[in-house]
């Protein structure tokens, strides 16, 4: 079933990898920083913070085993993305999984800054 609003998935920081940690995802931290820069974006799209271990039950049903990486923005069925953005489609879901492209999409759509 297509998502009804754009949904951004980020990894929750502080996870362990092979008994070492705590760690954080640098790409997710970049996106988190964008959200802090533009607090007016709160509530304009869904943000889900999920755990590090795979399989990631929040993403596998939507994007399959091969697309569990974060950050990832799953686009709502009604959302349009500019042709220059790397939008992929799996299981009928359109998504962007490149951090700068996610920020470009969100910045353009919501009228805030975009990365240079």
Secondary structure, 3 states (H helix, E strand, C coil): CCCCCCEEEEECCCEEECCEEEECCHHHHHHHHHHHHCHHHCCCCEEEEECCCCCCHHHHHHHCCCCCCCCEEECCCCCCCCCCCCCEEECCEEEECCHHHHHHHHHHHHCCCCCC
